[in-house]
Amino acid sequence: MHLHLELCKISREIDWIFGTQMTFKMGCYFGFMAMNLYELFNVIFINNYTNYRSVFICIQLVWFFHNVLKLIIVNYMCEKVSTKANVTKNFANKILCSTCDIEISENITQLLLQMTQSPLRFYGFGLFQFGFKFLHGFAASVLTVLIILIQAHIDK
């Protein structure tokens, strides 16, 4: 029971210390990735890909994959910690069903109540939760901005 409280306290402290930085980094990754993809589109499709542009394309691809990798690692770790806490909750629920001791049963019920009321999650400014769902929305937003930029370029 105290372990979950300590984990929640530590995760809130980490979220408070690094939440602003992580949110700012996600915003920067968003801009960098959209511009990398836009520049690649321009070089390959608009400027009729030439050999002297191959270095530029390689640099853009390296930066794009660098940003994607960092984005995935941060969100994967946040999702993994949240999932492990949820697995602990499921395990405690199984123990509750198999125990006959009233005192242990009350302690496990108290732990489950705490885990339900304060789940272990990481948030960016309290607006969104880091994890796989964030990655899906992030990718959709980057592609939306890329499509808007491409349409604006074609309309010129």
VENZILIN-V864746 format. One record per residue. N is the residue number from 1. PSI is psi in degrees with one decimal (* if undefined). NEAR is the number of other C-alpha atoms within 8 Angstrom. D_LAST is the distance of its C-alpha to the last C-alpha in whole Angstrom. Layout:
BEGIN
n=N psi=PSI near=NEAR d_last=D_LAST
n=N psi=PSI near=NEAR d_last=D_LAST
END
This chain:
BEGIN
n=1 psi=-46.2 near=9 d_last=63
n=2 psi=-27.9 near=5 d_last=62
n=3 psi=-44.0 near=6 d_last=60
n=4 psi=-40.5 near=10 d_last=57
n=5 psi=-41.2 near=9 d_last=58
n=6 psi=-41.5 near=8 d_last=57
n=7 psi=-42.6 near=9 d_last=54
n=8 psi=-40.2 near=11 d_last=53
n=9 psi=-45.4 near=8 d_last=54
n=10 psi=-42.7 near=8 d_last=52
n=11 psi=-36.7 near=11 d_last=49
n=12 psi=-38.4 near=9 d_last=49
n=13 psi=-43.3 near=8 d_last=49
n=14 psi=-42.8 near=9 d_last=47
n=15 psi=-39.3 near=11 d_last=44
n=16 psi=-39.7 near=8 d_last=45
n=17 psi=-47.1 near=7 d_last=45
n=18 psi=-2.0 near=8 d_last=42
n=19 psi=-44.5 near=13 d_last=40
n=20 psi=-44.5 near=10 d_last=38
n=21 psi=-43.9 near=7 d_last=37
n=22 psi=-40.5 near=9 d_last=36
n=23 psi=-42.9 near=10 d_last=34
n=24 psi=-41.7 near=8 d_last=32
n=25 psi=-40.0 near=8 d_last=32
n=26 psi=-38.5 near=9 d_last=30
n=27 psi=-41.7 near=8 d_last=28
n=28 psi=-42.6 near=8 d_last=27
n=29 psi=-38.5 near=11 d_last=27
n=30 psi=-51.1 near=10 d_last=25
n=31 psi=-44.9 near=8 d_last=22
n=32 psi=-45.0 near=10 d_last=23
n=33 psi=-40.3 near=12 d_last=23
n=34 psi=-43.2 near=12 d_last=19
n=35 psi=-37.6 near=9 d_last=18
n=36 psi=-47.1 near=12 d_last=20
n=37 psi=-38.3 near=10 d_last=19
n=38 psi=-43.8 near=11 d_last=15
n=39 psi=-40.0 near=9 d_last=16
n=40 psi=-41.9 near=11 d_last=18
n=41 psi=-44.7 near=9 d_last=15
n=42 psi=-46.9 near=9 d_last=13
n=43 psi=-43.3 near=12 d_last=16
n=44 psi=-45.7 near=9 d_last=18
n=45 psi=-35.5 near=8 d_last=15
n=46 psi=-47.1 near=8 d_last=12
n=47 psi=16.6 near=8 d_last=14
n=48 psi=70.4 near=7 d_last=17
n=49 psi=118.2 near=9 d_last=20
n=50 psi=162.7 near=7 d_last=22
n=51 psi=-36.3 near=5 d_last=26
n=52 psi=-11.0 near=5 d_last=25
n=53 psi=-3.8 near=9 d_last=23
n=54 psi=-34.5 near=8 d_last=25
n=55 psi=-42.4 near=7 d_last=27
n=56 psi=-42.3 near=7 d_last=24
n=57 psi=-43.2 near=10 d_last=23
n=58 psi=-42.9 near=8 d_last=27
n=59 psi=-44.1 near=8 d_last=27
n=60 psi=-41.7 near=11 d_last=24
n=61 psi=-40.5 near=10 d_last=26
n=62 psi=-46.4 near=8 d_last=29
n=63 psi=-37.8 near=9 d_last=28
n=64 psi=-49.7 near=12 d_last=26
n=65 psi=-29.9 near=8 d_last=29
n=66 psi=-46.8 near=8 d_last=31
n=67 psi=-39.3 near=11 d_last=30
n=68 psi=-43.4 near=10 d_last=30
n=69 psi=-45.8 near=8 d_last=34
n=70 psi=-39.9 near=8 d_last=34
n=71 psi=-45.0 near=10 d_last=33
n=72 psi=-41.4 near=9 d_last=35
n=73 psi=-47.2 near=8 d_last=38
n=74 psi=-47.3 near=8 d_last=38
n=75 psi=-33.3 near=13 d_last=38
n=76 psi=-43.8 near=10 d_last=40
n=77 psi=-42.1 near=9 d_last=43
n=78 psi=-42.4 near=12 d_last=42
n=79 psi=-39.0 near=11 d_last=42
n=80 psi=-43.7 near=8 d_last=45
n=81 psi=-43.9 near=10 d_last=47
n=82 psi=-39.3 near=11 d_last=47
n=83 psi=-41.0 near=8 d_last=48
n=84 psi=-38.6 near=8 d_last=51
n=85 psi=-37.6 near=10 d_last=52
n=86 psi=-36.3 near=8 d_last=51
n=87 psi=-39.5 near=8 d_last=54
n=88 psi=-39.6 near=8 d_last=56
n=89 psi=-44.5 near=10 d_last=56
n=90 psi=-39.1 near=8 d_last=57
n=91 psi=-43.0 near=8 d_last=60
n=92 psi=-35.3 near=10 d_last=61
n=93 psi=-38.6 near=10 d_last=61
n=94 psi=-40.0 near=8 d_last=63
n=95 psi=-39.4 near=9 d_last=66
n=96 psi=-39.5 near=10 d_last=66
n=97 psi=-25.2 near=6 d_last=67
n=98 psi=-6.5 near=6 d_last=69
n=99 psi=148.6 near=8 d_last=71
n=100 psi=-14.4 near=5 d_last=74
n=101 psi=128.5 near=6 d_last=75
n=102 psi=-41.3 near=6 d_last=74
n=103 psi=-44.8 near=6 d_last=74
n=104 psi=-40.4 near=8 d_last=71
n=105 psi=-41.1 near=11 d_last=70
n=106 psi=-40.9 near=8 d_last=69
n=107 psi=-41.9 near=9 d_last=67
n=108 psi=-38.9 near=13 d_last=65
n=109 psi=-40.8 near=9 d_last=64
n=110 psi=-42.5 near=9 d_last=64
n=111 psi=-45.4 near=10 d_last=61
n=112 psi=-37.7 near=11 d_last=59
n=113 psi=-43.7 near=8 d_last=59
n=114 psi=-40.8 near=12 d_last=58
n=115 psi=-31.0 near=11 d_last=55
n=116 psi=-40.7 near=7 d_last=54
n=117 psi=-31.5 near=6 d_last=54
n=118 psi=80.8 near=7 d_last=52
n=119 psi=154.8 near=10 d_last=50
n=120 psi=104.5 near=11 d_last=49
n=121 psi=160.1 near=10 d_last=45
n=122 psi=129.7 near=11 d_last=43
n=123 psi=152.8 near=11 d_last=40
n=124 psi=105.6 near=13 d_last=37
n=125 psi=18.6 near=8 d_last=38
n=126 psi=6.6 near=6 d_last=40
n=127 psi=-35.4 near=6 d_last=36
n=128 psi=156.5 near=8 d_last=36
n=129 psi=129.7 near=11 d_last=38
n=130 psi=141.4 near=14 d_last=38
n=131 psi=-164.0 near=11 d_last=38
n=132 psi=-35.8 near=9 d_last=37
n=133 psi=-38.2 near=8 d_last=36
n=134 psi=-41.0 near=11 d_last=33
n=135 psi=-40.9 near=11 d_last=32
n=136 psi=-46.7 near=8 d_last=31
n=137 psi=-37.4 near=8 d_last=29
n=138 psi=-47.5 near=9 d_last=28
n=139 psi=-41.1 near=8 d_last=26
n=140 psi=-39.7 near=8 d_last=25
n=141 psi=-41.7 near=8 d_last=23
n=142 psi=-44.1 near=11 d_last=22
n=143 psi=-35.7 near=9 d_last=20
n=144 psi=-46.3 near=8 d_last=19
n=145 psi=-39.9 near=9 d_last=17
n=146 psi=-42.9 near=12 d_last=16
n=147 psi=-40.6 near=8 d_last=15
n=148 psi=-42.8 near=8 d_last=13
n=149 psi=-40.7 near=9 d_last=11
n=150 psi=-42.9 near=9 d_last=10
n=151 psi=-37.4 near=8 d_last=9
n=152 psi=-36.2 near=8 d_last=7
n=153 psi=-38.1 near=7 d_last=6
n=154 psi=-32.9 near=6 d_last=5
n=155 psi=-10.9 near=5 d_last=4
n=156 psi=* near=4 d_last=0
END
